[in-house]
Amino acid sequence: MSGLIKSSIARKVVMALSGLFLVTFLVLHVTINLASVISPEFFNEASHFMGYNPLVQYLMQPILIAGVIVHFVMGFVLELQNRAARDINYSKFKGSANSSWVSRNMIYSGLVILAFLGLHFYDFWIHEMTYKYIEMNPEDPTRYYAETVEKFAPFWRTVIYVVSFVLLSLHLWHGFASSFQSMGVNNKYTPTIKTFTKIFAVVVPLAFAFIALYHHLNPITH
């Protein structure tokens, strides 16, 4: 039993750490993407740097992919573990009396986000790998803005992105704060941390949704 508890705690800590790591990536990602609204030139420069810098490509990118895999695999493992550990039948379990709707459905918001990541990887990462390593095209530091705007031209794709960002917000609303709790953070700064995580869970996904809608409504016409 002691080993099982320790194993469960270890899984939660790994889940929390991988989640916090992905949150830092979201900050970087939304910052660069907002540049596409403010300054297409700077967005092209930043995207070109991220796309060709060896440190980013051969160290940070594999670590990011590993972080995504670890976070989602651990999430599924913990969900299965929690379901198996429940002693009360689902028909008698009043989840709303013990936890919020968001916390009870983290697995479902996570699955939708995972599906969205598949589309996002197809739209941008696969395209980038094809452009550089399959078609062997020369470097073009000015191509990124036009390629990004083009992706949001179809209405259906923009809707998928916006809905996914709403679910990301719900996922972060519970998950971001829970990461600190899983790591044992419980002190005088806890209320401030919770407030910050709630604001982050709204502002960052809202910024992503704004970017998608902005480019959909402002296509390149020349």
Stockholm file with secondary structure:
# STOCKHOLM 1.0

chainA/1-222         MSGLIKSSIARKVVMALSGLFLVTFLVLHVTINLASVISPEFFNEASHFMGYNPLVQYLMQPILIAGVIVHFVMGFVLELQNRAARDINYSKFKGSANSSWVSRNMIYSGLVILAFLGLHFYDFWIHEMTYKYIEMNPEDPTRYYAETVEKFAPFWRTVIYVVSFVLLSLHLWHGFASSFQSMGVNNKYTPTIKTFTKIFAVVVPLAFAFIALYHHLNPITH
#=GR chainA/1-222 SS CHHHHHHHHHHHHHHHHHHHHHHHHHHHHHHHHHHHHHCHHHHHHHHHHHHHCHHIIIIIHHHHHHHHHHHHHHHHHHHHHHHHHCCSCGGGCCHHHHSCHHHHTHHHHHHHHHHHHHHHIIIIIIHHHIIIIISCCCCCTTSHHHHHHHHTCSHHHHHHHHHHHHHHHHHHHHHHHHHHHHTTCCSTTHHHHHHHHHHHHHHHHHHHHHHHHHHHHSCCCC
#=GC SS_cons         CHHHHHHHHHHHHHHHHHHHHHHHHHHHHHHHHHHHHHCHHHHHHHHHHHHHCHHIIIIIHHHHHHHHHHHHHHHHHHHHHHHHHCCSCGGGCCHHHHSCHHHHTHHHHHHHHHHHHHHHIIIIIIHHHIIIIISCCCCCTTSHHHHHHHHTCSHHHHHHHHHHHHHHHHHHHHHHHHHHHHTTCCSTTHHHHHHHHHHHHHHHHHHHHHHHHHHHHSCCCC
//
